[in-house]
């Protein structure tokens, strides 16, 4: 168990006064049996005329801000202190039918997981890449496949922090041998889905202690979860070869990355008016 404080700041700058459209924020971590929120604060400059909170279809917490007037700068600052309970375990309690691959989801689970089983990119190259993690002459342990895939991405690919919007196709990640955390998460999601394993995308933060070799600090982080009968949703971070929630703080979960964007919005003005965006995330361990 650890007490962590997350400070997340995003600043948009414009060369001339612009009007601000509605902005949606996904900064608030998901409370669960392994995470308890202690304090939260959200400061927005200029101050919105309306700020409302809602839960999306995945039960993620979303803040929606509306503005009036014009500004040259828009700033969001979120500070969250939380209690984090590490839930990595050597062996997850899978149902007997799911311990070895291939396995079949129950009819009820299958209908609920249909979107998490559907591939969103062409499957050929990703499917072929996934086959390297199967034992060729016998059945393979389900967790062995996912652990090997998590470790394989860390070993086979080079992490690159990309500033471009969106996610590159898994085939591009395989071809270039490099990608960002969100690219690695999508590659693993698509590879696991090609094997019939349900997955979803996770957006959040990672705590990188001093002296560790963790990757993804200083910005938002992304990884994936797989649903396995008996154990439920299990976290897999291929960027850091993490299985379980070790140092991971979930904020949003969804079937696709575009459904859990940390911040999105519009402005009224010329395209040239936008000059820069800065994002800064710090996660530190605190006494409480």
Secondary structure, DSSP 8 states (H G I E B T S, - for coil): -EEEEEEEEEEEEEEEEEEEEEEEE--S---BTTEEEEEEEEEEES--SEEEEEE-TT--EEEEEE--SEEEEEEEEEEEEEEE-----SS----GGGSEES----HHHHHHTHHHHS-SS--HHHHHHHGGGS-TTS-EEHHHHHHHHHHHHHHHSEE----SSS---HHHHHHHTEE-HHHHHHHHHHHHHHTT--EEEEEEEE---TT-----TTS-EEEEEEEETTTEEEEEETTTTEESSTTEEEEEEESSGGGG-SEEEEEES-GGGEEEEEEEEEEEEE--
